[in-house]
Amino acid sequence: MCALAIRNDISPEKLRRRARRDGDGRVAARLFAIANALEGMDRASAARLAGMDRQTLRDWVHRYNEEGIAGLSNRVAPGRSPKLTEGQMAALKAAVLAGPDPAVDGVVRWRIVDLCRWVEERWGVSYSETGMLRLLWSLDLSHRKTRPRHPQTDEKAQQAFKKILWAMDRRAPIGFGVQHPTQETANGNLV
């Protein structure tokens, strides 16, 4: 069986120089192994010096021959395909933004468990609570609630109350709109 030929458009010295400059240690080890093999070292020794098996070096030589130095980098794994299609994710996002219909959905606000149940009933896809949270984050949504407000809230009364508290507090900034208790009046008397 003949040895696999290695492309020699880049000299071993340049490969070593590139390996020393490369920030990725794995790519550097592969470059050193290929440089050693190009200089005549047997493949098993070149692979062992780089911390890999001879067959692994052979696989990297194939990638180097096809793609050059760029082929020695690890490729990004595609990961698992999503359970929902793009259209289903868009429908889920629209449903979350629109809010639940109490007559149909049986809830007045969406919780994660409610969304898991809704997705399973609608499309037959099961999600854990953690998986649903990740899906919502990927759709630029979060499950935070707004701070509750009483329907009879009087905004003016709240602002007046805040001013009174500030006036009684010694750390209140001077000129806040009410006179600070320790401020002197024009005639020098304390207020």
C-alpha positions as CSV (number, residue, x, y, z in Angstrom):
1,M,0.0,0.0,0.0
2,C,1.5,3.3,-1.0
3,A,1.6,6.3,1.3
4,L,-0.8,9.1,0.8
5,A,0.8,12.0,-1.1
6,I,0.8,15.4,0.7
7,R,0.5,18.5,-1.3
8,N,3.8,20.4,-1.1
9,D,2.9,23.9,-2.3
10,I,3.8,25.2,1.2
11,S,7.2,24.3,2.6
12,P,7.5,22.5,6.0
13,E,9.3,25.6,7.4
14,K,6.3,27.8,6.5
15,L,3.9,25.3,8.0
16,R,5.9,25.3,11.3
17,R,6.0,29.1,11.3
18,R,2.2,29.2,10.7
19,A,1.7,26.6,13.5
20,R,3.6,28.8,16.0
21,R,1.5,31.9,15.1
22,D,-1.8,30.0,15.1
23,G,-4.0,30.6,18.2
24,D,-5.7,27.2,17.9
25,G,-3.5,24.5,19.5
26,R,-5.2,21.7,17.6
27,V,-4.6,23.3,14.2
28,A,-1.0,23.9,15.3
29,A,-0.5,20.2,16.2
30,R,-1.9,19.2,12.8
31,L,0.4,21.6,11.0
32,F,3.4,20.3,12.9
33,A,2.5,16.7,12.1
34,I,2.1,17.5,8.4
35,A,5.4,19.4,8.3
36,N,7.1,16.4,10.0
37,A,5.6,14.0,7.4
38,L,6.6,16.3,4.6
39,E,10.2,16.3,5.8
40,G,10.4,12.5,5.6
41,M,9.5,11.4,9.1
42,D,7.4,8.2,9.0
43,R,3.6,8.9,9.5
44,A,3.3,7.0,12.8
45,S,6.1,9.0,14.4
46,A,4.8,12.3,13.0
47,A,1.4,11.5,14.4
48,R,2.7,10.4,17.8
49,L,4.7,13.6,18.2
50,A,1.6,15.6,17.4
51,G,-0.5,13.6,19.9
52,M,-2.6,11.7,17.5
53,D,-3.0,8.3,15.8
54,R,-1.6,7.5,12.4
55,Q,-5.1,7.1,11.0
56,T,-6.1,10.4,12.4
57,L,-3.1,12.1,10.7
58,R,-4.2,10.4,7.5
59,D,-7.7,11.9,7.8
60,W,-6.1,15.4,8.3
61,V,-3.8,14.9,5.3
62,H,-6.9,14.3,3.2
63,R,-8.5,17.5,4.5
64,Y,-5.2,19.4,4.0
65,N,-4.9,18.2,0.4
66,E,-8.5,19.2,-0.4
67,E,-8.8,22.5,1.5
68,G,-5.3,23.6,2.5
69,I,-4.6,25.0,5.9
70,A,-8.2,26.2,6.4
71,G,-9.3,22.6,6.2
72,L,-7.4,21.8,9.4
73,S,-9.8,23.7,11.6
74,N,-12.6,22.0,13.4
75,R,-15.9,22.4,11.6
76,V,-19.0,23.6,13.5
77,A,-21.3,20.7,14.2
78,P,-24.8,21.3,12.8
79,G,-26.5,20.2,16.1
80,R,-30.0,18.8,16.4
81,S,-32.6,20.1,14.0
82,P,-35.4,22.0,15.8
83,K,-38.6,20.2,16.8
84,L,-40.8,23.0,15.4
85,T,-40.7,24.3,11.8
86,E,-40.0,27.9,11.1
87,G,-43.7,28.5,10.5
88,Q,-44.7,26.9,13.8
89,M,-42.1,29.0,15.6
90,A,-43.5,32.1,14.1
91,A,-47.1,31.0,15.1
92,L,-45.9,30.3,18.6
93,K,-44.2,33.8,18.9
94,A,-47.4,35.4,17.6
95,A,-49.5,33.5,20.1
96,V,-47.2,34.5,23.0
97,L,-47.2,38.2,21.9
98,A,-51.0,38.2,21.5
99,G,-51.6,36.5,24.9
100,P,-54.0,33.7,25.7
101,D,-57.7,33.7,25.1
102,P,-59.2,32.7,28.5
103,A,-62.2,31.2,26.9
104,V,-60.2,28.9,24.5
105,D,-56.9,28.4,26.3
106,G,-58.2,28.3,29.9
107,V,-55.5,30.7,31.2
108,V,-55.3,34.4,31.7
109,R,-51.5,34.7,31.1
110,W,-49.0,32.3,29.6
111,R,-46.8,30.3,31.9
112,I,-44.1,28.0,30.6
113,V,-46.1,24.9,31.5
114,D,-49.1,26.3,29.7
115,L,-47.1,26.9,26.5
116,C,-45.6,23.4,26.7
117,R,-49.2,22.0,26.9
118,W,-50.4,24.4,24.1
119,V,-47.6,23.3,21.7
120,E,-48.2,19.6,22.4
121,E,-51.9,19.9,21.9
122,R,-51.5,22.0,18.7
123,W,-48.6,20.3,17.0
124,G,-48.0,17.1,19.0
125,V,-44.4,18.2,19.9
126,S,-43.4,17.7,23.5
127,Y,-41.1,20.2,25.3
128,S,-39.7,20.3,28.8
129,E,-40.0,23.5,30.7
130,T,-36.3,24.2,30.2
131,G,-36.6,23.4,26.5
132,M,-39.5,25.8,26.1
133,L,-37.5,28.5,27.9
134,R,-34.7,28.1,25.5
135,L,-37.1,28.2,22.6
136,L,-38.6,31.4,23.8
137,W,-35.1,33.0,24.3
138,S,-34.2,31.9,20.7
139,L,-37.4,33.7,19.5
140,D,-36.3,36.9,21.4
141,L,-39.0,36.4,24.0
142,S,-38.7,36.1,27.8
143,H,-41.1,35.1,30.5
144,R,-40.8,38.1,32.6
145,K,-44.0,39.8,33.9
146,T,-44.6,43.5,34.2
147,R,-45.0,44.9,37.6
148,P,-48.7,44.8,38.6
149,R,-50.6,48.0,38.8
150,H,-53.8,48.6,40.7
151,P,-56.5,49.9,38.3
152,Q,-57.3,52.8,40.7
153,T,-53.7,54.0,41.0
154,D,-53.4,57.8,41.4
155,E,-50.1,58.8,39.8
156,K,-50.3,62.4,41.2
157,A,-50.7,61.2,44.8
158,Q,-47.7,58.8,44.4
159,Q,-45.5,61.7,43.1
160,A,-46.6,63.9,46.0
161,F,-45.8,61.2,48.5
162,K,-42.3,60.7,47.0
163,K,-41.6,64.4,47.4
164,I,-42.6,64.3,51.0
165,L,-40.3,61.3,51.6
166,W,-37.4,63.1,49.9
167,A,-38.0,66.2,52.0
168,M,-37.8,64.2,55.2
169,D,-34.7,62.4,54.1
170,R,-31.4,64.1,54.9
171,R,-29.9,62.7,51.7
172,A,-32.3,64.4,49.5
173,P,-30.7,66.6,46.9
174,I,-30.8,70.3,47.4
175,G,-33.2,72.1,45.1
176,F,-35.4,69.0,44.6
177,G,-38.5,71.2,44.7
178,V,-39.2,71.2,48.4
179,Q,-37.1,72.8,51.1
180,H,-34.7,70.5,52.9
181,P,-35.3,70.4,56.6
182,T,-31.7,71.4,57.4
183,Q,-31.5,74.3,54.9
184,E,-31.2,77.8,56.4
185,T,-33.7,80.4,55.4
186,A,-32.6,83.8,54.1
187,N,-32.4,85.3,57.7
188,G,-30.2,82.4,59.0
189,N,-32.8,80.4,60.9
190,L,-33.0,76.7,60.4
191,V,-36.2,75.5,58.9
